[in-house]
Each structure stands twice: as C-alpha cells, then as structure tokens.
C-alpha cells in the first residue's frame, strides 16, 4: 500500500510537469546516455509459503555488492525539464542467509538475483555555476526480478531453479553533471528503487517465495545530445528597407566562440558597415539565465569580444567598435521569474550599425 501511495504521488507530479511543459515552445531536443556502476540490495527477508498458502520458513538474507548498467533515451524540453525512458540491468549474489528453523546462518555466495527494469523518468535540472549542473527526478515503471537459489541448505528440488516475477516499481534519482562541450556531459547519479514485493513460484513443489526488496545504485555515465542545443535560432532582425542597422549573432550553451553560422552573420555585418559607411559599431553580449549574474556578465563580455574580433578580421577598424555585456538583464525571450532557464534566443550578441 505504501508503494502505491508513492507511485500515485509520482503520477501526480508527472501530470503537473506535462501541464507545465505545454507552455514551453523551445525544445533543446533528443539525447541518449549510458552509465554503469555498483548496486546494493537492502538486507531483508524471503518468506516461503507452502502450496496450501501457510508460511513455512522465513529466511533472513543479506546481499553482496553487485553491479548495474543502464541506458536512456530522452527529450530535453528546456526550461529545466526533461523526460526519459531508462532500461537498467542489475545483478547481485547472496552473502548470508539465516533460516527461521535454525539458529545457524549460512555463507552463500552462489545464489543470485538479477533484475531488468524499464522506467519513465521525469528530471529537473538546475545550474551550479560554470559547466556544472545538478538534477533531481523520479520514475515509474516495471521491474523483472529473477531469483535463483543455489545453496545446499535449500531442498534438492529447489536447487538451481530459476524463479521470476514482474512487479510495479518506482525510483528516486539525484544527479550531478559536468558539461564537456555543447553536446557531451559526464554525470554521476544515485538511484533508489522500490517496488512491490516479488512473488516467485518454485515449479518443482509450487512453494511461493515472497522477496522483501529495495535497491540502491551509484553510477557514472556519459550523455550525448542528438541535436545541437539551440540549433534553430530565429532569423536576425534586419531593417526591411534601406540599410540594415542591426544583426544578431547566436551562441551555443555556455559558449562564446563563433560557429560557422555566426561567423557568416558577422561577415555580413562588416560588409554592410563598409557599404553604408557606418561611423561606429556597437556590440553588446547577452546570456540566458543559467548561471550566476556575475558569471553571465563575464560570459556576455566574452561573446561581445568574440564578435568584435570577427568584425576586425573582416576589415573593420578596431577603434570603430565599442563592446559591452549585459548578462541576463535584457532577455529577448522572457522565461519567467526563476533562474536557470536554457533559452537559445537569449544566448546572443547584437551588432548595431550607427
């Protein structure tokens, strides 16, 4: 019952997220990730019930450390929210078990349990400054649990018999990540997975075993964005008639280098300045709201300096160009009251011809 309440709460959170996402119109696209690490199972009981339904034995189990691998494919909506499908495989061996019919505990490194889970996760990202960010999330789905007893203390007709159950499961996630480039991230995360108790049936004697079970996993992984962040910025704001007065250069997330598209815009601005005889050029850098105000001021200045260097390399005199940085104070797209919102159209520098 406690698990069902937790899962109902997760479903309600998913519904809230879906409603919130309907307001957002600038996705940052698909991504995939792979991760691997260690898995631990909390110590617990496996109750054995006879074919008639009566409890015959309670075995107290503790488990050795195991391993886990996981893969995800997800979609980043921007505005800090993303949704992903995760498939994970876990395996652990038993360490000791203590049957209720004796005071003796047995070493048991041969019996094993493996799991194959499929989860739909909702993640919320928030910046930590620089290239660092963190995330929290929750997931719901199913988990296939396969238990194989292989200890001589089990009855001979139970030895090595593989038993399984597929159960409703949920998980809570905490993650920290470091952005290596515009499309690559390294991350470490912690997963706490809880589930309905698996009920497995021994086909030899129809005994039912009820497994008390929760998992903890710590993984290291890498994430790759299948689409460039902000790959489709809006067209630059040229004056429709007469000489163009303003050009807009867009940048990648946390970047100040000129992409090929940005360099083309800078070259066009330099050509227009020469053609129409502009007396001066003003370059102002801007950022989105990810990161601290102080960091974003510096980032916006680096962007304006990069544009100035591009103009100079296209034949504009250095002393004809002034630069400035406004950080996140003048957003092209308003992203609400909260900080930490990735918005490609706000990552820009304007070139004004005077």
N, C-alpha and C positions, 0 to 999 in steps of 0.2 A: 504493500500500500504506500509506503514511504517513497519507493521508486516511482510509482505512478504519479504521485503529487509533484515530485521533482520534474518529471517529464512533462506534465501538464504546464508547469511554470515555464519550462523551456519553450514549449509550443506557443504560449502566450507571448514570450519575448520575440520569437520568430515572426509572429503576426505583426507585432509593433514595428519590427525592423522593416518588414515588407511595406507597411504603410509609409514609413519614413522614406524608404528608397524611392517611392513613387514621385517624390518631389525633386529628385536629382536627375539632371539631364546630361551630365558629362561623365560617362564611364571611363575608367582607365584600363579596362579590358581583361582578357583571359590570362591566367598564369598556371603554372604547374610546379610541383615541388616533390622532392624525395628526401626522406630522413631515416635514420637508424639510431638505435641506442639500447638502453637497458630497460627491462621490465621486471617489476616486483609484484607479487601477489600477497595480499594481507593474509596472515595466519587465520585459519577458520576450520569449521567442521565439515565433514562429509557424512551425512546421515544415511544409513542403509535401511530400507523398508522391505519387508517380505512381500511376496506376491499377493498376500492377503491384505496388505496395507499397514501392518503393525511395524513399529520401529524395532529393529533387531540389534543394531550396533550404531554407535556414534564414534567416528574416527576423527581425532583432532589432528589436523595437518599443518605443517609449515613447509615453505617452499624455498628452493634455491633461487638465486637471481637468474633471470632469463634474458632474452633479447627480443627486440621488436624492430620491424621495418614498416614504413608507411609511405604511401604515395597519395598526392592530392591533385585535383584539377579544380580551379576556382575562378571566380569572376570578381574583380575589384570594381565597385561602383563609384569609387572616390568618396568624398565626404566621410572618410574613415571606415566605411562599411565594406565587407566582402563576404561572400558565401562560397563554400567549397564542398566537394564530395571527397571523402577520405576513405581509403581502404588500407587496413593495417593487419599484419600477421604477428602474433606473439607466441612464444614458446617458453615454458618453464618445466623443470623437473621437481619432484618432491624431495624434501630433505629428510624429514622425520614424520612418522605418524604414530599416534597413540590410541589404540582401540579401547573402547569402554569396558571390554570384557577382561582386561588385564591391566596391571599397574606398569607394564613394560612399554617403553617407546622403542620403535624400530628405526634404524637407519634405512633410508630408501631413496637411492639416487636414480632408480631406473624408471619408476612410474612417471608419466609425464602428462602435461595438459597443453594443448595448443588452441589458439583462437584465431578466427578470421572475422574482423569487424568491418562494417560499412556504415559510415556516419555522414550526415549532413551537418556541417558546422557553420555557425554564424560568428564572424570575427569582427572586433572593433579595434582599430589601430589608433595609436596616439604617439606624437613625437617626443623624443627625449633630448633633442638637440643634435646638431651636426647630422651625421649619417645614421644615427641610432634612432630606433623606434621600438615600441613595445605593443603588445596586443593581448587582449583577453577574449575568450569566446566560450561557446557551449555547443554541444552537438547531440543529436538523437539519431537512432538507427537500430541496427540489429547486430548480434554477435553469435557466431557459431562457435560452440565450446566442445572440444573433443578430449575426453579423458581416457587414458589407457593405464590401468593398474598392472604393475609388473613385479610385485614383491611376493616372495614365497609365503608370507603370512596370510595373503589372500587365499581363499579356497582355490583349488586347482582349476575348477571350471570357470573362475573369474580371471585367471592369469592371462594377461596379454589381450584381453577382449576390448576392442575399441568401442567406446560408447559416446554418444553425442547428443546435443540439444541446441536449438536455435532460439535465442531469447531477446527480448526487448532490452536495449541498453542506452545509456546516456553518458556524456563526458563533459568535464570542465577543462579549459585549456588556458595556460599562461605562456606567453612567448616574448622573447627579445630578439631583435634582428639588427643587422648591420648592412647597410646598402653599399655594395662593392662598386656598382655602376648604375646607370639608368635602368637596366633590366635584370640585374643579378643581385640577390640578397643571400647572406648567410644568416641562419637563425638557430636558436636553441629553444626548446619548449618542454613543458611539463603537461602530461595528460593524466587526469584522474577519471577512470572509467568505472561506472557502477551499473548493475544490471539485475534483472530478475534472476532468482536462483535457478541455475540449470538443473533439470531433472533428467538423468540418464538411466536407461534401462539395460541391464545385463541380459543379452539374448539367451544366455545359457540357462539361467534359473529365474528370469523375469524379476529379479530384485530391482528396486528403484533406488538410485543414489541421488541425494539432493546436495548440491555443492554450494557452500557459502563462499561468495567470491567478489572481490573488488581488486582493481589493478592500478598501479602507478607506473608511468613510463616517463623517462627523460631521454630526449632525442636531439641530435644535431642534424641539420639539413641545409639544403640549398634550394632557393626558389628562383624561377626564371619567368619573367613577364613575356608572354607570347606576343603582345602588342607593345609598341613603344608608348610610354606614358605621355599622353597629350599629343599623339601623332597627327591629329587633325585640328590645328588651331583655326580660328576664324580668319577670314581674309583681312589684310591690312587696311587701315582706314585712310584711303587716298581721297583727296578732294575730287569730286566727279568732273568738274570743268576747270580748265586753266591749269596752272602749275600745281603739282602735288605739294602739300605742305607738311604732311605727317606720314611717317612709315612706322610700322610696329614689328619688332623682332621678338620671336618667341623662343623660350629656352626649355630644356628638359628639367625634370625634378632635381632640385639642389645643384643645378649646373649653371656655369657661366661661359662655357665655350660656345662658339658659333657652329651650328650644324650647317650642312650644305644649303638647306633652305634659308636659314637665317643669313648666311653669307651672301646669298643672292639678293635678299632684301636690302642689305647694307650696300651692295654694289649699285642697286637701282637708286637708292637714296643719294649716293655720291654722284651718280650720273645726273640726277635731277638738279642737285645743287650746282653743278657746273653749268648745266644747260640754262637754268633760270637765274643764275647769278646771285645765289643766296649770300647775304652778308655774314651771317653767322648760323651755326647749327647747335641746337641744344639736345643732349642725350640724357634721358632720365630712366634709371632702372627701377624695377618693381619686383615683388615676390608674392607668393601666396601666403597663407597664414601658418604653414608648417614651420616650426622652429621659434626661437625666442625673437623678440623685437630687435635686440642688439645684433643677433646673428643675421637676421634678414636685412638690416641696414647694410651690413658689410657685403652680403651676397648681392644686393641690388647695385652697390657701387662696383663690384666686380663685373656685373653684367654691363653697366654703362661704359666701363673702361674697355671691355672687350669690343663693344660696338665702336667706340672711338678709334681703337686700333685698326678695326676693319675699314673705317672711313679713311684714315690716314693712308693705309695701304692701297686705297683706291684713288689717291691723289688729292685728298682734302688736306689743307694746311692744319697743322696741329693747333695753332693759336686761334683758329676759327671755330673750334669745337669746345663747348662747355659741357661738363658732366655733373650728374647728381644721382643720388639714390634715395628713394622714398620708402624702402622696405615694404611693409604690408599696409601702409596707411592709405593708399589710393587704389583700391581694388577695382578692376574692370568688371568683375562679376562678384556681387555681394554674396558671401557664403554664410551669413548668419552671425550670431554673437560669439560662437565658440571658436577657439583657435584650433590649429592642427588640421585644416581642410585642404586637401590637394585639389588645386584648380588650375588646369593648364593655361587658361586665358589670363590668369593673373601673373604668370611667370613670364615677364616681358620687359622690353626696353623700348621707349618711344624715341623717334628721331624727328625733331621739329625743325623745319627749314624756315628761317626768318629773313 
